[in-house]
Amino acid sequence: MDATLIGAIIHAILVASTPLVFAGLGALIQERAGVLNLGIEGLMIVGALAGFVVALSGQPLALSVVAAAGAGAALALIFAILVLRLEANPVATGLALTLFGLGVAALFGAQYVGASAPPVKAWSIPVLSDIPVLGRALFAHDPLVYGSVLLAIMLWWFLNKTRGGLILRAVGEDHDAAHAMGFSVIGVRFLAICLGGAMAGVGGAYLTLVQTPMFVEGMTAGRGWIALALVVFAAWRPLRVLLGAYLFGSVTILQLHSQALGISIAAQWLSMLPYLATVVALVVISARGVQGTSAPASLGKTFRVSR
Amino acid sequence: MLRFEPRAEVKWHHEWLAVAVALGLTAATVSAIFVLLGLDPASSLHRIVIRPLSSEYGISEWIAKATPLIIIGVALSLGFRAGVWNIGAEGQLVVGGLTGGAVALALYGISGWFVLPLVLLGGVLGGMVWASIPALFKVRFNASEILVSLMLTYVAILLLSVMVHGPLRDPDGFNFPESRLLHDAARLPRLFDAGRGHVGFIFALVFAVLGTWIVKRWHLGFSMKVSGLAPKAAEFAGYSRAHTVWIALLIGGALSGLAGVIEVTGNIGQLVPNISPSYGFTAIIVAFLARLHPLAVVPAGLLVALSYIAGEAAQLSLGIPGAMTQVFQGLLLFFLLGAAILVNYRLRWGGPH
């Protein structure tokens, strides 16, 4: 296999992984605050449509991304109100969010099917992008790819090095203790859900703005579920989400190029890998129960102040 | 200020109040969406809900769609009562359809009364095997059954795809990813002359009654309920949590698998890559709409099945995307979950006492 092909494949893997990075981090921040949101898929597709519509109207990329984040946060707000204020079951509410998001995006997006977003210019990083093979593969991407890496690092820093991150983790690990210490459990979770929704929205928008770049009904194609799997796979750590996303993204690309690479098994077997890997990771993590690798202790539990 | 105040006593009509409020709000929001799309709500609703049901064919199709929803909804309402979150019923349905369909193909051409029961059994066992994976991992390693069953749903869909593209493909089918048509001995009889309504609906009704009986009369139903509502109390009473997890998931797998094989033998008549329009996920809405009462799953399943019929009609006669079905289902579930607070709380004006 020649070097150009390897470079192209690495480039494609980063592009395929970027929506997963954003959506995975969006799921992660919520889960670290103790919120299990199964609506990531719905948040992604709504973000995908919002970003696309703004891009079609000739606005710059930054504004499209803001629109996608806003749409994701707005939809996530419904989830937050239902789960936090009305104490609705989070599992079912997340599912409703996915159904609703997919439906609304298809309904209002039908008129945009067939249109194509203006191309996003790559930012070639000087010097680094001149490295043979790897330079073009790693350092000649659109701004969102760099943004996703930056976001993972920032989230890691926030969770582990700041007071705000400590409070968020406290709320996720033991909401009663956090409440007793005077922190607003509901407030922290509201913020986490809206921020997570915004990130998932941007992840969806990456599909319509860069990767495809057009809008089709149901185009997130299960990536929201993969993102949830990714968080488990990454043992709830932001930087591992980044690595996991690239691993899952590689599987997708491997599948596309499996014939060119001389792999002769059915594509479906390869597609199963991320899901199976997640189950295995989940079992290993749950069985070991090693501190720092297990799920946030209050994940998915309803918090009531009166208790 | 409007605020929530806990009810001193929860009566049965408070549950139906919540459901009525949710249905009212859903109808209002759907009407608003129609107005937003430039359609007249009343005549649109008439065209997509009343007209499709005003023929024997329409009723038959309605029943065909309600059948899997009710069968799975009954199983999930039992499991959810026990606090076992089997979100992967869709995967169990797909595997049940696959294994049941494979049995039917293995018995291809053989006639006799025993063929259909074997085929159905194949589906039930397939679903149970698939559901036993999250059960085992939950009991043995404490791995979340929500995530494991969900992940396995995607594996199941891919597995079905591999099989119909490969080993189970019709040898004379010009390489289309479909199995051959099942022979008559492996098909569930139809209920009507028109449409696809089949005997599976009778099964669904039987399971709803059986489920209610388990909940009301059997010790098993009671121990599952306690295990879900008060895990500590259940532990003191000597009810094993592992037992509850196994039972809930195995019932879920068995009935979802049955729903799958019923879809294949009653409705579709062959194995195709896509045997379910997310019935397994939609059945979760059905279970909640029924407020986890197995008997109430029947009207709930019929109502939600109507959203599939209405979605198809909306596509054909109003020219709006079939995704209207998902919008309706999502909204209904939102409002149901939100309105559920009215069961335990009442709305009051004024500040706290």
Interface residues (C-beta under 8 A of the other chain):
Chain A: L36 L38 G42 I78 I81 L82 L86 E87 A88 N89 V91 A92 T93 L95 A96 L97 T98 L99 F100 G101 L102 G103 V104 A105 A106 L107 A110 E217 G222 W225 L228 A229 V232 A266 Q268 W269 S271 M272 Y275 L276 T278 V279 L282 V283 I285 S286 A287 G289 A295 G300
Chain B: I33 L37 W85 I87 I133 F137 R140 F141 N142 A143 S144 I146 L147 V148 L150 M151 L152 Y154 V155 L158 L159 S161 V162 H165 G166 F281 I284 I285 F288 I320 P321 G322 A323 M324 T325 Q326 V327 F328 Q329 G330 L331 L333 F334 L337 G338 A340 I341
